[in-house]
Amino acid sequence: MAFLNTAEQFDIIESVSISNEIQVLTDIYSDDINIAIWQHALSDEVIHESNWLIDNAPYLNEALAVSSQNVLEQLTQTHKALKWTPNLCQHIALLVDMFCTLFEAKRAGVRLSVLDKAMCPKFHVDKIPCRLVTTFEGVATEWLLNEHLDRSKLGAGSQGLDDEQSGIMTVQNAIQTLEAGDVALLKGAGWAGNEGKGLVHRSPKLADGKKRLLLTLDLID
């Protein structure tokens, strides 16, 4: 985690909850938490398969509606390359099961993508209740603390300027960065009681020739 020293600052930064224990994700239900981050170290097998997938399925972009019971079947039937990444698929299945259990959902919307450019390059807020984001390989999602941003500069308020020029960041070195393997729950503006307070985040820029493998989970029902 770049910039944020949780051991020293967690007591004063009330919008963030970070731990290497998976139970931290339940903190997203706290009214004052905007992002919950499970700092998870991927296994060597998952890292290897993620790199293999980037090399062998460079245009992978699958969107599925899955349940905890059928996620493995759906993944392997949707794209033939995923048949060769059993450890990665098992990890995705674990995340789907956890996500559905946490939110008492029957199904989750899964998007698994190999990206060679920023999908959402400007800081923004999702108009949804909550989204799970994790990067298996490559640079990961960037976000801002509430106390380090000017929300009036979101969207049209930026006047077409990029984030580094718009004034959205009110302090230097404001950008927080997830690490590959981190599992984050991002609370959006659609969460009850969180209108106007959704987590501000963006996709990271990728260096020429670099790619990332990204998974997102959304609530369906």
N, C-alpha and C positions, 0 to 999 in steps of 0.2 A: 504494500500500500504506500503510495507516494505521499509525502508531506505530512500526513496525519499520524501523530504518535498517540495511539489510543490509550496506552498505559498512563500517559500523563494528562491527556486532554478529554477522555471520555466523559468525565464528570461535568465538563462545561460545554461539551458539544452534544446537545440532547437529541439531535435529529439522526444520529448514527449509532448503530450497534454492530460491533465487529468481534468475532471470536473464531477460534479453530474448532469449536464444537458446533455440530449441526443444529443443536437446539436454539442457537442464536436466531435462526430464521423465524421462530415464533414471536420474536420481538416486534415484527412488523405490525402486529396487532396493537402495539402501544401507540397512543395518540400522538406522542411527540417523536416517533421514529419514522423517518422518511426513507431510509435504506438500511437493510439488514444484510450483513455480509458474512458468509461462512468461508473462512480462509482455508481452502481445501487443497492439499497437495495431490496432484494426479499421479496415478501409478505409472511406472515405466511403460507398461503395456498400453495404457490409454494414450500416452504421449506418442508412442511409436505408431499406433493405429491412426491417430489424428494426423500425423505427418504423412502417413501413407495415403490417407484419404485426400488430403490436399493435392498430393502429387498425381493420384490416379482418378480423382473425380473433381477436377478443377472448376467445373461449372455446377457443382452440387447446390441445389436450392429447393429443398423439399418442405412443403407445408402440409401437416397432417392433423387430423382430429383423432386423438387416441385416448384410451382408458388405461388404467394400471394393468388390466388383464391382457390387453392386446398390443401394447406398445412395441414389444419385441417383434411380433409377427408383422405389424405394420411397417416398421423400419426396414426389415430385411426384404419384404416384398415390394417396397416402393422403389428402392434403388439397389441394383445388383452389387455395387461396391460395398454396401453396408453388410453384406453377408460375410465379408472378410475382416470385419472389425467387431468381433464379439464382445471384447472388453469395453469398448466405447459404447456399444449399444446397451450393455448391461448397466453402465453408469448412467446413461440417459434414462433407462427404465427406472432406476433408483430415484432419479430426480423427479420424474413424472409421478411416481407413487407418493413421494414426499409432498409434492406440490398439491396433488389431488387430496391427500389426507389433510394437509394443513388448512385448505380452504373448503373442505367437504364438497369437492367437485367430482362429478362422475367422469368428466373428460377434460382434457387440456389441449390447447392448440400448440402444436410443436412446429417450430421452424428451425431447420438445420441448414446452414449455408456456409459455403466457402466464398470468402470475399477478397477482392483485390483492390477495393477502394472503400472509403467511408460511406456507409449506407445512409446515415443521418449526420452530415458533417457539422451542423450548427447546433448549439445548445438549445434544448427544447424540453417541453413537458408532455408526457403521454396522457391522453384524455381517457384513460382506462383505470380500473381499480388498482391493479398490481401486475407486474411482469417479472418473471425470473429471467436473469441474464447470466450466461457463463461462456467464457471463451476457452476452448480446449487447446488452441495453439495460436500464437501470434499476440499482437498488442490487444489490450482489452479496453472496455468501456471507460469513458471519462465522465466525471460529474463534479458538481459544485456544492459546497456547503451553503445553507441558507444565509448565513451571516457574511458570506463572501460574494454575494451576487446582487444585482439590481434587476428585479423581474420586469421592470418597465422596458428593458432592452430586449425582451424575448420577441420573436416573430417580427411583425412590422415595426416594432419599437427599435429594432437594430438599424433601421433606415438603410438596409442593404449592405451594411458593413459586416466584415467578418468578426468573429467573437473577440479576437485580439484587439480590435479597433472600436467595437461598438460601445464599450463601457459596461458590458454585462458583468465583468469581473471587477470587483471593487478593491481588491488587494492583489499584489504581485504573487506569483506562484500559487494561485488559487486552485488550480486544476488538481482534483483527486483522480487517481488511476487505479482501477482494479488490476489484478494480476491474473495470468492464465491459471485456470483451476478454481479461482474464486467463484462462489455461487452467491449471487446477489438478488435480493427481492427489492424492486424499485416501486415505491408507492406513487401512483399517478394522481391526477386531478379528479379522476372518477371514483376514488375511494371516499366513502361517506364521511363528511366532515373535513375533507382535505382539499376542498376547492380553493384554487389559488395558491396551493402550497406543494404541488407535486414536485417530485425530484427533478432537478434540472440536470440533463446529461446529454452526451453526444457520442457518436462513433469516433474512434481514433483515426488519425491520418495514417496511411500505410506508406512505407518507403517503396520506391520503385522495385518491382519484382517480388515484393513480399505479400503474403496472404495470411488470412486468419480463418479459423473454424469457429463459428458462433452458433450457440443454441439459445433460443428464447422459448419460454412457455407462457401461455396466456390462458386466462379463464374462459371457458365456453359455457358449461352448465354444471 
